[in-house]
Structure formats: C-alpha cells, structure tokens
Amino acid sequence: MKKHGQSLDKIIERTSELKQIRKEEVHFGDLVVISTQNSVYSLRVLDNGFYLVSGGWFEQQGLSPHKIRIAGCTWGGSIIKIDIIAACGLCLEFSNRLITSPIKEFSVFPSGLQN
C-alpha cells in the first residue's frame, strides 16, 4: 500500500522518529495535555483503555469531561497507529471517529507528581 509514493512500512517506520507517547507508557491517574493546531485537550488516564477527556471538540459540544477510548494517531487518513496516544505531527483519533488537527506538542504529568 502506498501513500504519496511511500510504502506503508516506510511511513510506519518513520513514526518511531517522532516525539510520541505510547499507550503502555501511561498509567491510571496520569494526565496528558495535548496541543493541536486548533485546540487543547486534557486526557486523564482511567482503567481499561478509557480516558476522561476535556477541551477541544468535547468542550465545544458541551461534553467535557467525556469518558472515551483513544483509537490511536493518524496522518489524517485511514492509516492509524493504534499503540500511541500522541505523536507530534500526527492527528489524534478518538473511538467516536473524531480526528483532531495535527498535534503540535504534548506533556505527560504522572499522577504521583500532581498536587
């Protein structure tokens, strides 16, 4: 499969070069703050693959905070990397099919370091 003349394997391989946070690297209670081109989202890590999300589209729809899963990150199309929460330059996709604008930066605040 090719996207703009690149093989899928090459595209996925280059993902490892991006600043990113993998789902396995966060734990219950951790807070992930993600700034996209258009919005800011805060994600509190819950159990069983769920997150409590505030900000961005959820705030605009009056749904903040909203309990939801993260599908992964995309390049804005149908190719999705399901093992990451955020990667600079990619778009975050939630389980409701909402895809954010590209991620500019993110920060992780472990639950043990929060007030």
C-alpha positions as CSV (number, residue, x, y, z in Angstrom):
1,M,0.0,0.0,0.0
2,K,1.4,3.4,-0.9
3,K,0.6,6.9,0.2
4,H,2.1,9.7,-1.8
5,G,4.6,7.3,-3.3
6,Q,5.7,5.9,0.1
7,S,5.2,2.3,1.3
8,L,3.1,1.7,4.4
9,D,6.1,0.1,6.0
10,K,8.2,3.3,5.5
11,I,5.5,5.5,6.8
12,I,5.2,3.4,10.0
13,E,8.9,3.1,10.4
14,R,9.3,6.9,10.3
15,T,6.7,7.2,13.2
16,S,9.4,6.0,15.6
17,E,11.4,9.2,14.8
18,L,8.5,11.4,16.1
19,K,8.2,12.6,19.6
20,Q,5.4,10.4,20.9
21,I,3.7,8.8,23.9
22,R,2.6,5.2,23.8
23,K,-0.5,3.9,25.5
24,E,1.6,1.5,27.5
25,E,3.7,4.4,28.9
26,V,0.8,6.0,30.9
27,H,-0.9,4.7,34.0
28,F,-4.1,5.3,35.9
29,G,-4.4,8.9,37.1
30,D,-1.7,10.3,34.7
31,L,-2.7,13.5,32.9
32,V,-1.8,14.0,29.2
33,V,-2.2,17.5,27.8
34,I,-2.2,17.7,24.0
35,S,-2.0,20.9,22.0
36,T,-3.1,20.6,18.4
37,Q,-3.2,23.2,15.6
38,N,-6.7,24.2,16.7
39,S,-7.3,23.1,20.2
40,V,-6.0,21.8,23.6
41,Y,-7.2,18.5,25.1
42,S,-6.5,17.2,28.6
43,L,-6.8,13.4,29.0
44,R,-6.9,11.7,32.4
45,V,-5.9,8.1,32.2
46,L,-8.6,5.7,33.5
47,D,-8.9,1.9,33.7
48,N,-9.5,-0.5,30.8
49,G,-8.2,1.8,28.0
50,F,-10.5,4.7,28.8
51,Y,-9.6,8.3,29.2
52,L,-11.6,11.3,30.7
53,V,-11.2,14.0,28.0
54,S,-11.8,17.7,28.3
55,G,-11.3,20.6,25.9
56,G,-11.3,20.9,22.2
57,W,-14.3,19.5,20.4
58,F,-15.7,17.9,23.6
59,E,-15.8,21.4,25.2
60,Q,-17.4,22.9,22.2
61,Q,-20.1,20.3,22.2
62,G,-20.8,20.7,26.0
63,L,-19.4,17.2,26.6
64,S,-16.4,17.9,28.8
65,P,-15.3,15.9,30.6
66,H,-16.2,12.8,28.5
67,K,-15.2,9.2,29.1
68,I,-13.9,7.7,25.8
69,R,-11.2,5.4,24.3
70,I,-8.4,6.5,22.0
71,A,-8.3,4.7,18.7
72,G,-4.7,6.0,18.0
73,C,-3.0,8.5,15.8
74,T,-3.3,9.0,12.1
75,W,-1.7,11.0,9.3
76,G,-5.2,12.4,8.7
77,G,-6.3,9.5,6.6
78,S,-7.2,5.9,7.1
79,I,-3.8,4.7,8.3
80,I,-3.8,4.6,12.1
81,K,-1.1,3.8,14.6
82,I,-3.2,2.2,17.4
83,D,-0.5,1.9,20.1
84,I,0.1,5.7,20.6
85,I,-1.8,8.4,22.3
86,A,0.0,11.4,20.8
87,A,2.8,12.0,18.3
88,C,3.8,15.4,17.1
89,G,2.7,16.0,13.5
90,L,0.0,13.3,13.6
91,C,-3.7,13.6,14.4
92,L,-5.3,12.1,17.5
93,E,-8.3,9.9,16.7
94,F,-10.9,9.1,19.4
95,S,-13.1,6.0,19.4
96,N,-16.1,8.1,18.3
97,R,-14.2,8.7,15.0
98,L,-13.3,12.3,15.9
99,I,-9.9,13.2,14.4
100,T,-8.1,16.3,15.7
101,S,-6.0,18.7,13.8
102,P,-2.2,17.8,13.8
103,I,-0.6,17.6,17.2
104,K,1.9,20.4,17.9
105,E,3.1,19.3,21.4
106,F,2.1,17.3,24.4
107,S,3.1,16.9,28.0
108,V,2.6,14.0,30.4
109,F,2.1,14.6,34.1
110,P,2.4,11.3,36.1
111,S,-0.2,11.0,38.8
112,G,2.4,10.8,41.6
113,L,3.7,14.2,40.7
114,Q,0.4,16.1,40.7
115,N,-1.0,18.2,43.5
